Amino acid sequence: MNKQAIKSELFRRLVGSHAFWSYDPASLTLGSTTDEMLIYKVLVHLDLDDICRLFTLYDGSLIREVKKSRESYSPLQQSCPAAKCAATGGAA
């Protein structure tokens, strides 16, 4: 399978899993999706086999960079006792 076919299949699977639920379906195409968005959505919404396919398309350092750049600090975790409890696995 060539790289474009792999990207198309990953995109199709993402659309099928409703990963782009907040996007206008009429304007959603593989061409309108950046590599970074595709990588991030695959990491979040698809399975390990699909994540492995990313490594046939992109360098591991790019995948790691996208993952790190999308990890964000949530102020909710600081102020919400339930979030603290869930994050630490213990009591709030």
N, C-alpha and C positions, 0 to 999 in steps of 0.2 A: 504494500500500500504506500503510495507516495505521500509526501508531506501535506499537500493540499487536501487530499482525500481524508487524511487523519484529522486535520483541522475541521473539515466539513462534518465529519462524523461526530467529533466532540461537540461542535456547535449544535448539531441536530439533537444530541443527547441532552445538552443543557436546556434547549428550548422545550424538549419533552419533559424535563424535570421541573419546569416552570422557574428556572433560575433567573430569568429576565422578566419576572412578573410585573415590575414597575415600569417597564419600557413600553413604548408604543409599538404594538406588533407590526403595524404597517411600515415602520421605518427600521425595524430590526432585521439586519442581514449580517452575514459573516463579514462582509466588507466594511460594515459600520462598527464592528467590534474590534477594539485594539487587542494586540497580543497580551498586554498586561491584564485586560479585563477577562480575556479567555482563560488565561492561566489562573487568575484568582477564582473565577467561577468554577473551574474544574476542581481546584483544591477544596472548595467549600461544598459543592453540590454533587460531585460524581465519586466513583469508587476508586479503589487502589489501581485497578487495571487501567483506568483512564488517566490517572495521575502518572503512571509509568509511561503512557503514550506521550505525555508532555515532554518527557526527556528525549524522545526521538525528534521532537520539533524544536526544542529550545535548550540552551545551555543551562546546566544546573545552577549556575550563579545567578542567572536571570530569574529563574523560578524562586530561588531563595530570596532574592531582592524583592520580588513582588510580594511574597509571603510576609517578609519583615515590614515592608512599607504599608501593608494593609492591617497589620496588628496595631490596634489603637488602644490607647488608655481610655478607660471609661470612667468619668467622674461619678457615675452611678455606683460603681464598686466602692468608692470612698464613703459615700453617704448612706447607702442602703444596707442595713444589717443582713437582710436575706441574701443579697448579692455577696457580701463578705463571707457569709456562711457557705454558700455554694462554691465560691472561689477557693476557700481554704479547706473545705471538706469537714469543717467542724462547726462549733457553735459560734454565733455572731458576737 
